[in-house]
């Protein structure tokens, strides 16, 4: 349901509202493509994913509308059902004027629709907007389809990945911060076997994980073992990560954790909420994933266990003596503009004018931090967000999805962190930039991957889990890799290598 017409979430069919024109002054409009000042506000329909339990208040929305001369209609769809809703709307031609894609995988799935001329190309227009023209060229390249730009993006750190652990448990057992994968194993084993909470019971495990080989623990551990990021070079050609011996060594490492009861035994079917609850309730001592999660984990642990202390580490060295961490293409959310809802270039320019204004420091701070004095205060020149999570969840957090660009391009305030471990986590996130393992296929394209990649990846996902829990051995895993190749993987390898060769050739010109 549209937020303004009710407070309950529904996934009813979208009503598409025509744009009334550009919402800027005549001078601003001419600077953004020459559209004329409309009699009333620009109407814009948006579909966005919701990460909170309830739809937000309209406090921030009203302030944005007033500042941009717009009338926003936002369809908030629960995150868990967002992609299903988005795909259904695409199939039925009922997409709104702005569609938010959750991540790179979603953009890949939309490539065929983009090639079929269902979305507007915005690349040639960006130069006309004082803020949008500052978007990062490298990140834009990673969103490109056949070298053309169709999406605005929300910048994300290139890698937040690392290790969060119970420092009070480590201190109680005399364990130093881990520096190698073997150190990490020993810590997790001690957390499982040596009664780190001193309650006289063997009721703890070392690692809590979930049913996600990417954003759970596995891919980060794979980086520590030197595994390429999705794809890597082998004998001068690109090959998928699971064809490298490092990937197999990572599976063996996690299999060892599973066999010894160091990891939750049902992690292949564990949700993120349940994974975090094991850590929050003191059942597990290590959480491998986004180091930024340390603040939300601590906020939930601290009220019930004042003695709990958390710490973070990155740069875990693997058996090869090297350190690295997988990176993303620099964007999370991407925004597309369907031609079925945005009828003319004039309409498109009106929407881009809105996003250009939204990218200003003032409005970026509003949608990301809220209202100064209510949701945050300035401290040391940074935004110190209030401790009232219910307030910020209700008023601010959902609107953060609307942000365009990031700290490097939109001039927004830097956040202030009173929790020292969170501040440390943010420093380590920046430190990760020095040891990134990039995905060489991020700016490349494979038609077969677009068509079959997700389904084929399920073969590898299942095989990886089955190896870890002992259902198959290395020969069985290789058999599944061969099936992946036979059912389309070989074609994907061929297409990515052709694109890779072409890109290297063009770079030399």
ABEGO torsion letter per residue (X at the ends): XBAAAEABBBBBBBBBBBBAEBABBAAAAAAAGGBBBBABBBBBBBBBBBABABBBBAAAAAAAAAAAGBBBBBBBBBAAAAAAAAAAAAAAGABBABBBBABAAAAAAAAAAAAAGABBBAAAAAAABAAAAABBAAAAAAABBGGBBABBBBBBBABABBBBBBAAAAAAAGBBBBABAAAAAAAAAAAAAAGAAGAGBBABBABBBBBBAAABAAAAAAAAAGBBBGBBBBGGBBBBAAABAAAAAAAAAAAAAAAAGABBAAAAABBAAAAAAAAAAGABABBBEBAAAAAAAAAAAAAABAABBBBBBBGBBBAAGBBBBBBBAGBBBBBBBBAAABABAAAAAAAAAAAAAAABAAAAAAAAAEBBGAABBBBGGBBBBBABAAAAAAAAAAAAAABBEBAAAAGBBBBBBABAAAAAAAAAAAAAAAABBBBAAAABBBAAAAAAAAAAAAAAAAAAAAAAAGABBAAAAAAAAAAAAAAGAAAAAAAAAAAAAAAAAAAAX
